[in-house]
Amino acid sequence: MEELGWSWYTGAASWYYKVVIENILGINIKDKRLYFMPCLTDDFDEYKVNLVYKSSRYRIVVKNKYKGKNEDITIILNGIKQEKNYFDLDGSDRDFIVEIEM
């Protein structure tokens, strides 16, 4: 009977992790693309995430520059501004720097 208790704790922790990463920090991977739609309060100045996709490494910095006053998200991938709120992931053993301003 004790095993059921542990599965509940494990499931709750994984759901909490999923909510924080996907819904608050706004990081979602779908169809080999990395999407950003953060939902931050004004208390967040910035956060950093290190993401590994296959053999590539992404250093991500999200800056809450406009504190909710601007709904646009600017994504810069290795110095190149992206036109959408996502970009294609690359698994070719490279390093990427991602800067996001919102």
N, C-alpha and C positions, 0 to 999 in steps of 0.2 A: 504494500500500500504506500510506502514511503516514496517509491519511484514516481508515482503520479505527482507528488509535490515538486520534485525536481524538474519534471518536464514543464510544469506550469511556470516556474521561475525562469527557466531557459527560454521558453517562448515569450514571456513578457520582456525579457532583456533584448531579444532579437527584434521585437516590434518597436521598442523604445529606440534602439539603434537606427532602425529603418526610418522612423518618424523624424529623428534629429537630422540624419544625413539627407534624406530626400525632401522633407517638407520644410524644415527650418533653414538648413544650409543650402537647400535647393539643388543638390547634385544628383543627377539621374543619368544612368547609362541605359540607352535603348538603341537597338539596331546598330551597334558599333559607333554610336554618337554620344558625346557628353553634353548634356543639357544643363543650363543654369537658370533657375527661377527662385532665388533666395527670398525668404520671408523673414526679414530682420526687423527688430525694433530699433529705435534711435540709440539705444544703449550700446549696440554693436558698432565699433569703429571699423574693425577689420577682422578677418580670420584667415588662417592659412591651412591648406590641406596638401598633403603629399599623396598622390594617387599613382598606383602602378597598374598599368593595363598591359597584359601579356609581358613583354620585356621592355616596354617604354615607361618612362618616369615623367610625371607631370607635377610641377611645383606650382600650386595655385594660390594666389593672393586675391581675396575679395575685399574691396574697400567700400564701405557704406558712406561714401563721400557726401551724398545729398540728403541723407537721413530721411528717406521716404518722400522727399519733395519732387523727385524725378523718377518716373516709372520706367525709363529706358535703362537697359543694361548694355554697357560697353564691354566687349570681350576682345582682348589683344592676345594673340597666340604667337609667341616668338617674334614680337614686334609688329605683327600684321593684324590690323583691325578686322574682326569678323563681322559679317553683315547680319548674322542671325544670333539667337541666344544659344547656339550650340556649334560644335565642330566635330568633324570626323576623328575618331581615335586611330592611332597609329601604333601598331605593335612591333615595330622594327628596331628595338633596342636603342632608342634615342631619348634624349632629354628634352623636355618642353617646359617653357615658362608661360604661365597663363596669368594675365592680369585682368581683373574684373572690377569695373566701377559701376556703382549704382547710386 
